[in-house]
Amino acid sequence: MSFGRPPSINVGFKTSPPDRGSFPLDHEGECKEQMMQYMDCLRKNSSASTPCRVVSKQYLDCRMTKGLMERDEWKNLGLTNLEGDSTDSKGTSS
């Protein structure tokens, strides 16, 4: 018997993972340098992410290269045509 909730709360309840926004943590620190550069950029810009978009792209590129997140095109991530960008602007396919 459960108090404070309906007795059938666990019956028929299924969970499903989110479509986007969930990816493995970087336990080995493979992209720690890029992450620290991004965090430093945010600190210097009062947490405004717009000036840090190139650094953000470098961090996500590292995560995709190391298999820490699924590869996706930059246009889907909102990171195309960035000024001062040296990564592949057409996509992430090699």
C-alpha positions as CSV (number, residue, x, y, z in Angstrom):
1,M,0.0,0.0,0.0
2,S,1.3,3.5,-0.8
3,F,0.2,6.6,1.0
4,G,0.0,10.0,-0.8
5,R,-0.1,8.6,-4.3
6,P,-2.4,6.4,-6.4
7,P,-1.6,2.7,-6.0
8,S,-1.2,2.2,-9.7
9,I,1.5,4.8,-10.3
10,N,4.1,2.2,-11.5
11,V,1.8,0.1,-13.6
12,G,2.2,0.7,-17.3
13,F,4.7,3.6,-17.0
14,K,7.5,3.5,-19.6
15,T,10.4,5.8,-19.8
16,S,12.1,6.9,-23.0
17,P,15.4,8.7,-23.5
18,P,15.3,12.3,-24.9
19,D,15.8,12.8,-28.7
20,R,18.5,15.4,-28.2
21,G,20.5,16.9,-25.4
22,S,21.7,13.7,-23.7
23,F,25.2,12.4,-24.3
24,P,27.9,10.7,-22.2
25,L,29.9,12.6,-19.7
26,D,33.6,13.1,-20.5
27,H,34.9,11.0,-17.6
28,E,38.4,10.6,-19.2
29,G,38.8,14.3,-19.8
30,E,39.3,13.9,-23.5
31,C,37.8,17.3,-24.3
32,K,38.7,19.0,-21.0
33,E,40.9,21.6,-22.7
34,Q,38.2,22.8,-25.1
35,M,35.6,22.7,-22.3
36,M,37.9,24.9,-20.1
37,Q,38.4,27.3,-23.0
38,Y,34.6,27.6,-23.4
39,M,34.0,28.1,-19.7
40,D,36.8,30.7,-19.6
41,C,35.2,32.5,-22.5
42,L,31.8,32.5,-20.8
43,R,33.4,33.9,-17.6
44,K,35.1,36.7,-19.6
45,N,31.8,37.6,-21.3
46,S,29.5,37.6,-18.3
47,S,27.9,34.3,-19.3
48,A,27.0,35.6,-22.8
49,S,27.4,32.6,-25.2
50,T,27.3,34.6,-28.5
51,P,31.0,35.7,-28.3
52,C,32.0,32.1,-27.5
53,R,30.3,30.4,-30.5
54,V,33.6,29.5,-32.2
55,V,35.0,28.0,-29.0
56,S,31.7,26.1,-28.5
57,K,32.0,24.7,-32.0
58,Q,35.5,23.5,-31.2
59,Y,34.3,21.8,-28.0
60,L,31.4,20.1,-29.8
61,D,33.8,19.1,-32.6
62,C,36.1,17.4,-30.1
63,R,33.1,15.6,-28.5
64,M,32.0,14.3,-31.9
65,T,35.5,13.3,-32.9
66,K,36.0,11.3,-29.7
67,G,32.6,9.6,-29.9
68,L,31.2,11.5,-26.9
69,M,28.2,12.6,-28.9
70,E,26.5,11.7,-32.1
71,R,27.9,13.5,-35.2
72,D,25.6,16.1,-36.6
73,E,25.8,18.8,-39.2
74,W,26.8,22.3,-38.0
75,K,23.6,23.8,-39.5
76,N,21.6,21.5,-37.2
77,L,23.5,22.8,-34.2
78,G,23.2,26.4,-35.3
79,L,27.0,26.8,-35.7
80,T,27.5,27.6,-39.4
81,N,29.3,30.6,-40.9
82,L,31.1,31.7,-37.7
83,E,33.6,34.5,-38.1
84,G,37.1,33.4,-37.2
85,D,36.2,29.7,-37.4
86,S,38.8,27.2,-38.6
87,T,36.7,24.0,-38.3
88,D,34.9,22.5,-41.3
89,S,32.0,24.9,-42.0
90,K,30.1,22.5,-44.4
91,G,29.5,19.7,-41.8
92,T,31.1,17.1,-39.7
93,S,31.5,14.3,-42.2
94,S,35.0,13.2,-42.9
